[in-house]
C-alpha cells in the first residue's frame, strides 16, 4: 500500500508534464496489479523483458560477483523460481487484456535498451 501511494503521489504531481510513466519492477504480483488499477487506473502498455532462466541466472550471478554478494547458484535458482511463480499469473493477466508487449531480453544491455525504446516509440505514435 505504501509503494502504491508513493507512486500515485509522484504520478499526480507530474500529470501535466508528461506523455506517460515508466514504472520499473511494479507490479510484481497479480494482487498488486489489481490494486494499481483500482486506485490509479489501467496501464496502457505493460512491458515484459523476456529471457530464459539460464540468462537470468547468469546475469544474477555476475551481478552478485561484482557486488560481493554471497548468493550462490542454488539461491539464484530459488529466486528465479519464485519470480516465475509470481509473474506468470501477472503476465497471463496482461496478455488477456492485450496490454502486454514482450521484449526480447536475451541480448546485451544496449540491445535490450534499444528494443525497449523502439517498443515505447511505436506505442506513442
FIZASE-10937 format. One record per residue (C-alpha): residue in three letters; x, y, z. Coordinates in steps of 0.1 Angstrom, whole numbers, plus 5000, padded with zeros to 4 digits. Example, Ala and Ser with C-alpha at 12.3 -4.5 7.8 and 13.67 -1.06 7.14 Angstrom:
ALA512349555078SER513749895071
This chain:
UNK500050005000UNK502850245008UNK504550194974UNK501250244956UNK500550564975UNK504050694967UNK503650604930UNK500250784929UNK501551094945UNK504551114921UNK502351044891UNK499751304901UNK502351574906UNK503651524871UNK500451474852UNK500651784831UNK504351754823UNK504451404807UNK503251164780UNK503250884805UNK505150704831UNK507550414831UNK507450214863UNK510249964867UNK509549644886UNK505949714897UNK503649544899UNK505349214908UNK502249014917UNK498648994904UNK497149144936UNK499449454931UNK498249494895UNK494549484906UNK495149734934UNK497049964910UNK494149954885UNK491550024912UNK493450314928UNK495250464898UNK493950314866UNK494750064839UNK498150094823UNK498150144785UNK501149934780UNK503049674800UNK506549564790UNK507849224799UNK511549174794UNK511648814782UNK514748594786UNK515548244796UNK516048124831UNK519648054821UNK520148414811UNK518648544843UNK520848314863UNK523948414845UNK523148784850UNK522248754886UNK525448554894UNK527548814875UNK525849094894UNK526448914927UNK530148874920UNK530549244913UNK528749344945UNK530549094968UNK527148924974UNK527448574988UNK524448444968UNK525148114952UNK523747924922UNK521147744944UNK519848064959UNK519748224925UNK517747934911UNK515247974940UNK514948344933UNK514148274896UNK511548004905UNK509948254929UNK509948514902UNK508148284877UNK505548184903UNK504748544909UNK505048684874UNK503348404853UNK499848494865UNK500648864861UNK501848804825UNK498748604817UNK496548874832UNK498049154810UNK498148924779UNK494448874783UNK493849244783UNK496249294753UNK498349544772UNK501449324773UNK504349364750UNK507149114754UNK510649244746UNK513449004738UNK515949054766UNK518548784756UNK520849044740UNK523349294755UNK522149574778UNK522449814748UNK520349584725UNK517649544751UNK517549914758UNK517149984721UNK514449734718UNK512549894747UNK512950234731UNK511550104698UNK508649944716UNK507750264735UNK508250484705UNK505950274683UNK503350274711UNK503450654714UNK502950714677
